[in-house]
Amino acid sequence: MEEQAAVRQAEQQLMSKRNVTGVGIGERDGDTVIKVFVTRKVPVAELATDDIVPSSIAGYPTHVVEIGEVSTA
């Protein structure tokens, strides 16, 4: 699947999850990944099942990145 289509699919899947503030495409260790930006990283054991980010989407691995609170000011 083309990268931008994968990002759109990831956005539809992830933006309703608590703590997720954004989704993009990026690189990690030389591989293309879906970057999932969160306010704060939380251990999987502390997340509700619906809020867990899957390990891959549309054939791309996911990489969760903590970015803190997002402000438009």
Residue, then its C-alpha position, 0 to 999 in steps of 0.5 A: m500500500e502506498e505510504q500516504a494511503a497507509v497514513r490515512q488508514a492509520e489516522q482512521q484507526l488511531m485518532s479516536k484512541r486516548n492519548v493519540t495526538g497525531v499520525g505520520i510516516g517516518e523512518r526507524d532503523g532504515d525502515t518506513v514506519i507509521k509514527v503514532f504521536v502520543t501525549r505520554k507513553v503508557p505501559v500496555a498493561e495500563l491501557a484499555t484494549d481499545d487504546i492499544v496501538p497495534s504493532s503494524i498497520a497496512g503492512y507498516p510497523t508502528h512506532v509510538v513517539e511521546i511528544g507531550e501536550v500539543s498547543t496551538a498557542 
